[in-house]
Amino acid sequence: MVYMASRTVFRNLFALVIWLTTIIVFILHGANIIQLPEMVIGSMITIDTLVTQFYFRKKGTEDAEKGQH
């Protein structure tokens, strides 16, 4: 039980860190404080999309049986 809870907490914190980092970087880039190539912005959008898809995915039958998130 503790293993699953720590795993869920890690996933939540990881998703939060990824999203907050992206938001901060986009704000800094938009305010011309930092300059990023378009490739970096595109890759950050891709990473955020993958994290979001993983975070809100439907549970598979194996995960649902184990009670994992």
N, C-alpha and C positions, 0 to 999 in steps of 0.2 A: 504494500500500500504506500509506504513512504517513497519507494522508487518511482511509482507512477506520479505521485504528487510533485516530487522534485523535477520530474521530466516535464510536467505540465507547466510548472513555474518557469523553468528554463525556456520553454517554447514561448510563453507569454512575454517574458523579458526580452528574448531575442527579437521577436516581432516588434516590440515597442522600441527597442534600440535602433533597429533598421529604419523604421518609419520616422522616428524623431531625427535621426541623422539626415535622412533625405529631406525632411522639411526644413531643417536648419540650413543645409547646404543650398537648397533652392532659394531660400530667403536671402542668404548671403550673395548668391550669384545674381539674383534679381536686383539687389541693391548695389551691384557692381563693387562689392567689397572683395570678392574673389572672382576669378575668371576661369570658367571650365570649358573644355572643348565639348562640342555637341555629342561626341561619342560617349563621354563620361555621363552626361545627362541621360542619354538613351539607355546606357547600361544600368543606371540607378533606377530608372523607371521599370526596366525588365526585372531587376532584383525585387523591387517592391511588389510587382505583379506576381512573381513566383511565391513570395512570402505570403501574400494575401490569399492566393489560391490554396496553398498548403494549410493556412490557418483556418479557412472556412470550407475545407473539403468535407465531403461526406465520408463517414467512417466506413471502412471496409468491414467485411464480416469477421475477419480475424481480430481487428481492433475493437469492434463492438463486443465480441465475446470476452475479450480480456479486460474490457472496461477502460481502455486507454483513450486518451484525447488526442 
